[in-house]
Amino acid sequence: MQKTKTSYKYLVQSLLIFAASTLYFSWGIGNTSLWNIDEPIYAQSLKEMMANHNLILPTFNGQILPDKPILNYWMMWVGVRLFGLDSFGLRIGSAIVGALLVLLIVSVVRRMYSEKIAFLSALIIATILHSTVIFRSATPDPLLILATTAALLSFLLAYLDPQVRRNALFLCYIALALGTLDKGPIAFLLPGLIIVIFLIVQKNLHFLWQQGRLELGLPLFLILVMPWYVAVGLETHWGWDKLFLLQQNIGRFDASMQGHRGPWFYYLLSVFLGMLPWSVFLPQALLWLKRTRALTPDKQQVKNQFMLLWAVIWIVFFSLSATKLPSYVWESYPPLAILLATYLDSRLQATQKSLTKSDVLSLGVLFAIGVILTTFGGWIVPMRQPEIPRMLWLGTPYIVAALVAGVWIWRQRVLWALLSLAGGAVALSILLVFLYTPEFNRLKPSREMAEQIVHIQAGAPYRLASWQWFQPDFLFYAARGAMTIHHLQDTANIRNYMGNRPLYVVCPATDLSKLISQVESPYQAKVILIRYEIYNREKIALLRVAKP
């Protein structure tokens, strides 16, 4: 009877956590148009796949798109079918994946550590700054984060608990397969490297072939992964597979792509900023783990060691890569969140909970970051780029949270201090989602241009072209179905695309006279719209060329 009550309690808690997390990650996701460059690339690729009735081969502007495998497209397809081909429909899948990640962490960490550490870990993961971004974006990253976290936590659970070993290992192999369908080889190679290094450190590498169920796991992995990779290979004569492996995997590691580069400490800074406000306690947590290692039970040491290896190996690996993006190391956040939660739990259980010098330093850093955000968002950035909206209150949530948390710790109410930090994180999310990011819509003119085209054409056919400016969101919003855009190599090329259908050309406003001078009778050129565009920091014009 008691077991039934406990199971019912866990079920209710899980449903509430999932519902709250889904609401948190999904609120306001339709408030902004798609952000260049990644979101509209994947969205346009899906639109072309749907128009071509082909959910196997990703294309962009009529060409093979080897950027990422298929799973994220399928997830976005479900969202679009349910909610429409817009920001909400494209992003809702990522929000649900974020909620599943929070639920996964609560469920597994509760079993491996304690209920309190599980809830603290989930609270940290849900409210860190980067979660506000990543789980509100139509990109493949959320699925990889969920798959990697599920795979590594399932493996550790299998390693520690023989009673659930079989099922946990199967879940691990399934998660690795889904990750591979979402992001490619990195989804099984890097988790595999972490597992192997962990087992070597544990002097238990034979666990893999003796108890790791490789004889069943590998066939299961291949059954899930290979059908799509073979199908897309056969459809493109293995062209997609070659481009994906050589260009998007080896190429990205060996050379910087799309200007995404950074110094060796890039990810140390990225992780610290991405995990705000909780990252201000990371140094304390790591020092505490080192100090208490001798007093920690062996099983607890194994878990902490696995988490440390997971985070360090992931960060070091991508630090060696030439191409750098903050999202590349998001997979290191779950183990760091769990380690932070173990430290914060120790603070909750301590008999002496007074404010320490390290607390003052940590909260002082958070306060300073809030001041810097307010200074830059409210004054410096708008002064240098007046078109950007003034974000005067941007750092206020961190400033207030740091002060309130300090007061609560001083009064030895650590739990209320942690809730204050979480409240500050949620307040910043509300500011970003509902107040500030919607203001940037006017600085991304593609959707407005597309609305003008639709209004003028009223269903009639047309063509698209670009000169010296192009962003993927213009193609997504302005094109119908699998329509392509022609990139002019010379202003005189505009004549090649004049015909019975009107031609809409986007270009820098400074080049309008060059293009208009190439338009000859009986065609006429008319400027439809001129707007400032944030990515290139210049005014962009929409030109219509057609017979009167």
C-alpha positions in Angstrom: 0.0 0.0 0.0 2.8 2.4 0.9 4.6 1.6 -2.3 1.5 2.4 -4.3 1.2 5.7 -2.5 4.8 6.5 -3.2 4.5 5.6 -6.9 1.3 7.8 -7.2 3.2 10.7 -5.5 6.1 10.4 -7.9 3.7 10.2 -10.9 1.9 13.3 -9.8 5.1 15.2 -9.2 6.5 14.1 -12.6 3.4 15.3 -14.4 3.5 18.7 -12.6 7.2 19.1 -13.3 6.7 18.3 -17.0 3.7 20.6 -17.3 5.4 23.5 -15.5 8.6 23.1 -17.5 6.7 22.9 -20.8 4.8 26.1 -19.9 8.1 27.8 -18.9 10.0 26.9 -22.1 7.1 27.5 -24.4 5.7 30.8 -23.2 6.3 33.5 -25.8 8.1 31.3 -28.3 6.0 32.8 -31.1 6.7 36.4 -30.1 9.7 36.7 -32.4 10.4 35.9 -36.0 13.1 33.3 -36.7 16.7 34.2 -35.8 19.3 34.0 -38.5 21.1 32.0 -39.5 20.3 28.6 -38.1 16.6 28.7 -37.4 15.4 29.8 -40.9 17.8 27.4 -42.6 16.2 24.4 -40.9 12.7 25.9 -41.2 13.1 26.5 -45.0 14.6 23.1 -45.5 11.6 21.5 -43.8 9.3 23.7 -45.9 11.0 22.4 -49.1 10.8 18.8 -47.9 7.1 19.2 -47.3 6.5 20.9 -50.7 8.5 18.1 -52.4 6.7 15.4 -50.3 10.1 14.1 -49.3 10.9 13.8 -45.6 14.2 12.0 -46.3 16.4 14.5 -48.0 17.0 17.9 -46.5 17.5 20.7 -49.1 17.9 24.5 -48.9 17.2 26.7 -51.9 16.9 23.6 -54.1 20.3 22.2 -53.1 21.3 19.3 -50.9 21.7 20.6 -47.3 24.2 18.3 -45.5 24.3 20.3 -42.2 22.4 17.9 -39.9 20.6 14.5 -40.1 16.9 14.1 -40.1 15.5 13.8 -36.5 15.1 17.5 -35.8 13.2 17.9 -39.1 10.8 15.2 -38.2 10.2 16.8 -34.8 9.6 20.2 -36.4 7.3 18.6 -38.9 5.1 17.3 -36.1 4.9 20.8 -34.6 4.1 22.4 -37.9 1.4 19.8 -38.6 -0.2 20.5 -35.3 0.3 24.3 -34.9 1.2 25.7 -38.4 4.3 26.7 -40.2 5.3 29.6 -38.0 7.7 30.4 -35.1 5.5 28.6 -32.5 5.0 25.4 -34.6 8.7 25.2 -35.4 9.9 25.8 -31.9 7.3 24.0 -29.7 9.2 20.7 -30.1 12.3 22.1 -28.6 10.3 23.4 -25.6 8.8 20.0 -25.0 12.3 18.4 -25.3 13.5 20.9 -22.6 10.7 19.8 -20.4 11.6 16.1 -21.0 15.2 16.9 -20.0 14.1 18.4 -16.7 11.9 15.4 -16.0 14.7 13.0 -16.9 17.1 14.7 -14.5 14.5 14.6 -11.7 13.8 11.0 -12.3 17.3 9.7 -12.6 19.1 11.9 -10.1 16.4 11.1 -7.5 17.4 7.4 -7.9 21.1 8.0 -7.9 21.5 10.8 -5.3 18.4 12.1 -3.4 15.1 13.7 -4.0 16.4 17.1 -2.8 19.4 17.0 -5.1 17.2 15.9 -8.0 14.9 18.9 -7.6 17.8 21.3 -7.2 19.5 19.9 -10.3 16.3 20.3 -12.3 15.8 23.8 -11.0 19.3 24.8 -12.0 19.0 23.3 -15.5 15.6 24.9 -16.1 16.6 28.4 -15.0 20.1 28.9 -16.3 20.5 31.7 -18.9 21.2 29.4 -21.8 18.1 27.4 -21.3 16.1 30.5 -22.1 17.7 30.5 -25.5 18.3 26.9 -26.5 14.9 25.4 -25.7 13.1 28.2 -27.5 14.9 27.7 -30.8 14.1 25.6 -33.9 17.5 23.9 -34.0 18.8 20.3 -33.5 20.7 21.2 -30.2 17.8 20.4 -27.8 17.4 16.9 -29.1 21.2 16.2 -28.8 21.2 17.6 -25.3 18.4 15.3 -24.3 19.8 12.3 -26.0 23.3 12.7 -24.6 22.1 13.3 -21.1 19.8 10.3 -21.3 22.6 8.1 -22.7 25.2 9.1 -20.1 22.9 9.1 -17.1 21.5 5.7 -18.2 24.9 4.3 -18.5 25.9 5.5 -15.0 22.7 4.1 -13.6 23.4 0.7 -15.2 27.0 0.7 -13.9 25.9 1.4 -10.3 22.7 -0.6 -10.1 22.6 -4.2 -11.4 18.9 -4.4 -10.8 18.1 -1.9 -13.6 21.2 -2.6 -15.7 19.5 -4.3 -18.6 16.8 -1.7 -19.1 19.2 1.2 -18.4 21.7 0.0 -21.0 19.0 -0.4 -23.6 17.9 3.2 -23.0 21.5 4.2 -23.3 21.8 2.6 -26.8 18.5 4.0 -27.9 19.5 7.5 -26.8 22.8 7.2 -28.6 21.0 6.2 -31.8 18.5 9.1 -31.6 21.3 11.5 -31.0 23.1 10.2 -34.1 19.9 10.7 -36.1 19.9 14.3 -34.8 23.5 15.4 -35.0 25.6 12.7 -36.4 28.7 10.7 -35.2 29.5 13.1 -32.4 26.4 11.9 -30.6 27.9 8.5 -30.0 31.6 9.1 -30.3 32.0 11.7 -27.5 29.7 9.9 -25.0 31.5 6.7 -25.9 34.8 8.4 -25.2 33.5 9.6 -21.8 32.4 6.1 -20.9 35.6 4.5 -21.9 37.8 7.0 -20.0 35.6 6.6 -17.0 35.9 2.8 -17.1 39.7 3.1 -17.5 39.9 5.4 -14.5 37.8 2.9 -12.6 40.1 0.1 -13.8 37.0 -1.7 -15.1 37.1 -1.4 -18.8 36.1 -5.1 -19.1 32.6 -3.9 -17.9 31.9 -3.0 -21.5 32.1 -6.5 -23.0 31.3 -8.5 -19.9 28.2 -6.6 -18.7 27.6 -3.8 -21.3 25.2 -5.8 -23.5 27.2 -4.9 -26.6 25.9 -8.0 -28.4 22.4 -6.6 -28.2 23.0 -2.8 -27.9 25.1 -2.5 -31.1 22.5 -4.2 -33.3 19.8 -2.1 -31.7 21.8 1.0 -32.4 22.3 0.1 -36.1 18.6 -0.9 -36.6 17.6 2.5 -35.5 20.3 4.6 -37.2 21.1 2.9 -40.5 17.7 2.9 -42.4 17.7 6.7 -42.8 21.4 7.1 -43.5 21.2 4.4 -46.2 18.0 5.9 -47.6 19.4 9.4 -48.0 22.7 7.9 -49.3 20.9 5.9 -52.0 18.7 9.0 -53.0 21.8 11.2 -53.4 24.3 8.5 -54.6 26.0 8.9 -51.2 26.5 12.6 -51.9 24.7 13.7 -48.7 26.7 11.3 -46.5 30.0 12.3 -47.9 29.3 16.0 -47.6 28.0 15.6 -44.0 31.0 13.5 -42.8 33.8 15.5 -44.5 32.4 19.0 -44.5 30.1 19.2 -41.4 32.1 16.9 -39.0 35.8 16.7 -40.0 35.7 20.2 -41.6 34.1 21.9 -38.6 36.6 20.4 -36.2 39.6 21.1 -38.4 38.7 24.6 -39.6 36.5 27.5 -38.4 33.2 27.7 -40.3 30.9 30.7 -40.8 33.3 32.8 -38.7 32.6 30.9 -35.5 36.0 30.9 -33.8 37.4 31.9 -30.4 40.4 31.7 -28.0 41.3 28.6 -26.0 39.3 29.9 -23.0 36.2 30.5 -25.1 34.2 27.7 -23.5 35.3 28.5 -19.9 33.7 31.9 -20.3 30.8 30.4 -22.3 29.9 27.9 -19.6 30.1 30.5 -16.9 27.8 32.9 -18.7 25.5 30.2 -20.0 24.9 28.8 -16.5 24.1 32.1 -14.8 23.0 32.8 -12.2 24.1 29.4 -10.7 27.6 29.4 -12.1 28.8 32.0 -9.6 28.8 29.0 -7.1 30.8 26.7 -9.4 34.2 27.5 -7.9 32.8 26.9 -4.4 31.2 23.6 -5.5 34.4 22.3 -7.1 36.5 23.2 -4.0 34.0 21.6 -1.7 34.1 18.4 -3.7 37.9 18.3 -3.4 37.8 19.1 0.3 35.2 16.5 1.2 36.5 13.7 -1.1 38.1 11.8 1.7 34.8 11.8 3.7 32.6 10.9 0.7 31.4 7.3 0.4 33.0 5.3 -2.4 29.8 5.1 -4.4 29.2 8.8 -4.1 32.8 9.4 -5.3 32.2 7.2 -8.4 29.1 9.3 -9.3 30.9 12.6 -8.8 33.9 11.4 -10.7 31.7 10.5 -13.7 30.1 13.9 -13.6 33.4 15.7 -13.6 34.8 13.5 -16.4 31.7 14.1 -18.5 31.9 17.9 -18.1 35.7 18.2 -18.5 36.0 15.9 -21.5 33.1 17.6 -23.4 34.5 21.1 -22.8 38.1 20.1 -23.6 37.1 18.3 -26.8 35.3 21.3 -28.3 38.0 23.7 -27.0 40.3 21.8 -29.4 37.8 22.3 -32.3 38.4 25.2 -34.7 34.7 26.0 -35.0 33.3 27.3 -31.7 29.7 28.1 -30.6 28.3 28.3 -27.1 25.7 25.6 -27.9 28.5 23.0 -28.5 29.2 22.6 -24.8 25.6 22.7 -23.5 25.9 18.9 -22.9 28.4 19.7 -20.1 25.7 21.6 -18.2 23.7 18.7 -16.7 26.7 17.1 -14.9 27.8 20.5 -13.6 24.2 21.2 -12.5 24.2 17.9 -10.6 27.5 18.7 -8.9 26.2 22.2 -8.0 23.1 20.6 -6.6 25.1 18.3 -4.3 27.1 21.3 -3.0 24.0 23.4 -2.4 22.3 20.4 -0.7 25.2 20.3 1.7 24.7 24.0 2.4 21.0 23.2 3.2 21.9 20.4 5.6 24.8 22.3 7.3 24.2 23.3 10.9 26.1 26.5 10.3 24.5 28.4 7.4 25.9 31.8 7.9 27.1 34.1 5.1 30.7 33.3 4.2 33.3 35.4 2.3 32.9 33.1 -0.7 29.1 33.7 -0.7 29.8 37.5 -0.7 32.2 37.1 -3.5 29.9 34.9 -5.6 26.8 37.1 -5.1 29.0 40.1 -5.7 30.0 38.7 -9.1 26.3 38.2 -9.9 25.5 41.7 -8.8 28.4 43.1 -11.0 27.2 41.1 -14.0 23.7 42.6 -13.5 25.2 46.1 -13.4 27.2 45.4 -16.6 24.1 44.1 -18.4 22.2 47.1 -17.4 25.0 49.5 -18.4 25.5 47.9 -21.8 21.9 47.2 -22.6 20.6 50.5 -21.3 23.3 52.9 -22.5 26.5 51.7 -24.3 25.0 49.4 -27.0 22.1 51.9 -27.9 24.7 54.7 -28.1 26.9 52.8 -30.5 23.9 51.3 -32.5 20.9 53.6 -32.0 18.6 51.3 -33.9 18.8 48.7 -31.1 16.1 49.1 -28.4 17.2 50.4 -25.0 17.2 47.5 -22.5 17.5 49.5 -19.3 16.2 46.7 -17.0 18.2 43.9 -18.5 20.4 43.3 -15.5 17.9 44.2 -12.8 16.8 40.6 -12.1 20.4 39.5 -11.3 21.0 42.7 -9.2 17.9 42.2 -7.1 18.4 38.4 -6.9 22.0 38.8 -5.6 21.0 41.3 -2.9 17.9 39.3 -1.7 19.9 36.0 -1.7 22.6 37.6 0.3 20.1 38.8 2.9 18.5 35.3 3.1 21.9 33.6 3.6 22.8 36.2 6.2 19.6 35.2 8.0 20.6 31.5 7.6 17.7 30.8 5.2 19.6 29.1 2.4 16.6 27.6 0.7 15.0 31.0 0.3 18.2 32.3 -1.1 18.2 29.6 -3.7 14.6 30.4 -4.6 15.5 34.1 -4.9 18.2 33.2 -7.5 15.7 31.0 -9.4 13.2 33.9 -9.2 15.7 36.3 -10.7 16.4 33.9 -13.5 12.7 33.5 -14.3 12.3 37.3 -14.1 15.1 37.8 -16.7 13.5 35.2 -18.9 10.2 37.1 -18.8 12.0 40.4 -19.6 13.8 38.8 -22.6 10.8 36.8 -24.0 8.0 39.4 -23.5 9.7 42.8 -23.5 13.0 42.9 -25.3 13.4 40.3 -28.0 10.0 41.1 -29.7 11.5 44.6 -30.2 14.0 43.1 -32.5 11.4 42.0 -35.0 11.5 45.4 -36.6 15.2 45.0 -37.1 14.7 41.8 -39.0 12.8 43.0 -42.0 12.4 39.7 -43.9 8.9 38.9 -42.5 7.6 42.4 -43.2 9.0 42.2 -46.8 7.3 38.9 -47.3 4.0 40.3 -46.0 4.3 43.1 -48.6 4.9 40.5 -51.4 1.9 38.4 -50.4 -0.3 41.5 -50.2 0.8 42.8 -53.6 0.7 39.4 -55.4 -2.6 38.3 -53.9 -1.8 34.7 -54.9 -0.2 35.4 -58.3 3.2 33.8 -59.1 6.5 35.7 -58.7 10.2 35.3 -58.5 12.9 36.1 -55.9 16.4 37.4 -56.3 19.1 39.0 -54.1 22.0 41.3 -54.7 24.9 41.8 -52.2 22.6 40.8 -49.3 20.9 37.6 -48.2 19.6 36.1 -45.0 17.9 32.7 -44.8 14.9 34.1 -43.1 14.0 36.1 -46.2 13.8 32.9 -48.3 11.7 31.2 -45.6 9.2 34.1 -45.2 9.1 35.3 -48.9 9.2 32.0 -50.8 6.3 29.7 -51.5 6.9 26.0 -50.9 10.1 24.9 -52.6 10.6 28.3 -54.5 14.3 29.2 -54.8 16.0 32.6 -54.8 18.5 33.7 -57.5 21.7 35.3 -56.2 22.7 37.9 -58.8 26.4 37.8 -59.7 26.3 41.2 -61.4 23.6 44.0 -61.6 23.2 43.3 -65.3 22.1 39.7 -64.4 18.7 41.1 -63.3 17.7 41.2 -66.9 18.0 37.4 -67.1 15.1 37.0 -64.6 12.7 39.5 -66.0 9.6 37.8 -67.5 5.9 37.5 -67.2 6.2 37.0 -63.4 7.2 40.0 -61.2 10.7 39.8 -59.8 11.3 40.8 -56.2 14.9 41.7 -55.4 16.4 42.4 -52.0 19.6 44.4 -51.9 21.4 47.1 -49.8 19.6 50.4 -50.1 22.9 52.0 -51.3 22.8 49.8 -54.4 19.2 50.6 -55.5 20.3 53.0 -58.2 22.7 50.4 -59.7 19.9 47.9 -60.0 17.2 50.3 -61.2 19.5 51.5 -64.0 19.6 48.0 -65.4 15.8 47.8 -65.7 14.7 48.6 -69.3 11.3 49.1 -70.9 8.7 47.7 -70.9 9.7 46.8 -67.3 9.4 49.2 -64.4 11.2 49.1 -61.0 9.4 50.2 -57.8 10.9 50.3 -54.3 8.5 48.6 -52.0 10.2 48.8 -48.7 13.4 50.1 -47.0 14.3 48.9 -43.5 17.3 48.8 -41.2 18.6 45.2 -40.8 20.5 44.2 -37.6 22.8 41.5 -38.9 24.5 43.5 -41.6 23.9 46.9 -39.8 22.6 48.6 -42.9 19.4 49.5 -44.7 18.0 46.8 -46.9 15.6 47.5 -49.8 12.9 45.4 -51.5 12.6 46.2 -55.2 9.8 45.0 -57.5 10.5 44.7 -61.2 7.5 44.0 -63.4 5.6 45.1 -66.5 3.1 47.8 -65.8 
